[in-house]
């Protein structure tokens, strides 16, 4: 599985905040990767939906509360990461 990455849509940012896009993407990506590592390490056969929600919860927990509150990721992308975690475990158990 390739490392997950967060990319922000610049049209959703206020013009005066666009210069923060790069550092914010780095912080969000770091939190998502740490969450992915934790969820993958602790995965115990949960369904994809539960893994997806846990990824979101763990990612938000790794962010400053103000950033976490405003973080509304593409849940389809989060669920793709969850599917990769589930499939990787299933492939390793055969």
Phi and psi in degrees as a GROMACS rama.xvg file:
@    title "Ramachandran Plot"
@    xaxis  label "Phi"
@    yaxis  label "Psi"
@TYPE xy
-72.9197  157.941  UNK-2
-68.1837  132.023  UNK-3
-68.2382  151.854  UNK-4
-143.509  139.518  UNK-5
-100.567  129.353  UNK-6
-123.381  126.138  UNK-7
-91.8778  143.618  UNK-8
-79.1574  115.575  UNK-9
-65.458  -21.3374  UNK-10
-70.9908  -18.8109  UNK-11
-86.6516  -1.92087  UNK-12
-103.566  143.65  UNK-13
-63.083  145.276  UNK-14
-53.7059  -37.2217  UNK-15
-74.7607  -10.5292  UNK-16
-108.447  -2.72379  UNK-17
-61.6726  -29.7986  UNK-18
-67.0021  -15.3561  UNK-19
-88.973  -3.12329  UNK-20
-56.3298  -50.2438  UNK-21
-59.1058  -54.0988  UNK-22
-61.8687  -35.4959  UNK-23
-68.2205  -42.0564  UNK-24
-59.8957  -41.3366  UNK-25
-62.4488  -43.6008  UNK-26
-65.8362  -43.7907  UNK-27
-65.4546  -41.905  UNK-28
-63.9701  -42.7251  UNK-29
-61.0552  -44.1141  UNK-30
-65.4026  -40.2409  UNK-31
-66.1209  -42.3539  UNK-32
-65.1009  -40.9304  UNK-33
-64.1936  -41.8809  UNK-34
-63.1171  -42.114  UNK-35
-60.9808  -44.0263  UNK-36
-61.5023  -44.0447  UNK-37
-65.439  -47.1112  UNK-38
-64.8448  -42.0853  UNK-39
-62.2263  -43.3755  UNK-40
-66.4322  -30.4694  UNK-41
-103.894  5.74123  UNK-42
-61.8687  131.086  UNK-43
-135.885  41.3419  UNK-44
86.7157  12.8669  UNK-45
-66.9867  156.478  UNK-46
-68.9148  158.624  UNK-47
-54.1681  -42.8693  UNK-48
-59.3555  -40.5934  UNK-49
-69.5982  -39.7256  UNK-50
-64.3021  -41.6345  UNK-51
-60.7961  -46.2024  UNK-52
-64.5305  -38.5286  UNK-53
-65.8902  -38.9953  UNK-54
-58.8682  -44.4388  UNK-55
-63.1868  -47.8143  UNK-56
-60.9678  -45.1553  UNK-57
-66.9813  -37.7925  UNK-58
-64.8637  -48.1056  UNK-59
-61.5261  -36.5147  UNK-60
-64.1107  -25.1939  UNK-61
-88.1311  4.41085  UNK-62
-111.277  158.947  UNK-63
-58.8893  139.954  UNK-64
-52.3168  -37.6355  UNK-65
-66.9221  -38.0402  UNK-66
-72.811  -42.6835  UNK-67
-59.5086  -39.4311  UNK-68
-63.5411  -36.6829  UNK-69
-91.2377  -1.08335  UNK-70
-81.5688  110.176  UNK-71
-123.476  85.7081  UNK-72
-74.3979  166.113  UNK-73
-74.1228  106.938  UNK-74
-66.9648  -24.5484  UNK-75
-62.0253  -40.1778  UNK-76
-68.2529  -41.2271  UNK-77
-61.9789  -40.1077  UNK-78
-69.7786  -28.2322  UNK-79
-64.1234  -39.5575  UNK-80
-64.9795  -42.0146  UNK-81
-61.8748  -42.1785  UNK-82
-62.0103  -41.7343  UNK-83
-61.889  -39.2462  UNK-84
-63.6528  -46.8186  UNK-85
-63.9071  -45.5053  UNK-86
-65.8725  -38.4804  UNK-87
-62.7454  -40.2336  UNK-88
-67.8866  -43.1046  UNK-89
-63.7544  -40.9498  UNK-90
-65.7079  -33.396  UNK-91
-79.6214  -14.7526  UNK-92
-95.0111  -2.95138  UNK-93
